[in-house]
Amino acid sequence: MVHDALAFADAHAFDAEVIVVDNGSTDASGIAATAAGARVIDEPVRGYGSAIRAGIRAARNTMTVIADADGQHDLGETGCLLEQIDAGADIVIGRRIYDSPRGASGWIKSRVGAPALSSAGRLLTGAPITDFHCGFRAAKTDALRSLDLRCDGMEFASEMIVRAHRAGLRLAEAHVTAREAPDHRTPHLRPVRDGLRHLACLIELSGKP
């Protein structure tokens, strides 16, 4: 992932850095990321949202690209996101096109659970985003920092979209390819627990009883 990100930046002559947030790994991935050329940030508070917030705080450039570290995103497609920023968007969310019938994290989660929660998000909040849970995103760094992002867990993905929509920021989408994650990776997503947390977050942010 680090090599892919740096290769994209070099190919487009971007003055970019890659930030990897080590959120309690035990497999020396932080050391490997440093060796590959990334700046590694340690975040002791566990959780997807905690890790992304740490990366946003550490970002030094005017634009920030966010990607999951499970290998599902093709960082060569980063330009699809940045084009929307150039066109005036504040935050761009990937709209995944799966290159496998199973999806990026299993058929049920990719083809049933995630679309259902995204539909709930649009219904409850009015945010015009198709794929609330895609981790491949780009944004103006100042726009991200202007949001009062608090969630520590996976529901952070929905929180970002809803808070940005309520703040009047311009949201956009870009089609991106989602590859099936390698079988050897231990999944962090817990479908029932995280699905309920997403739904509770959406209800709370919508202000509906």
Secondary structure, 3 states (H helix, E strand, C coil): CHHHHHHHHHHCCCCCCCEEEECCCCCCHHHHHHHHCCEEEECCCCCHHHHHHHHHHHCCCCEEEECCCCCCECHHHHHHHHHHHHCCCCEEEEEEEECCCCCCCCHHHHHHHHHHHHHHHHHHHCCCCCCCCCCCEEEEHHHHHHCCCCCCCCCHHHHHHHHHHHCCCCEEEEEEEECCCCCCCCCCCCHHHHHHHHHHHHHHHHCCC
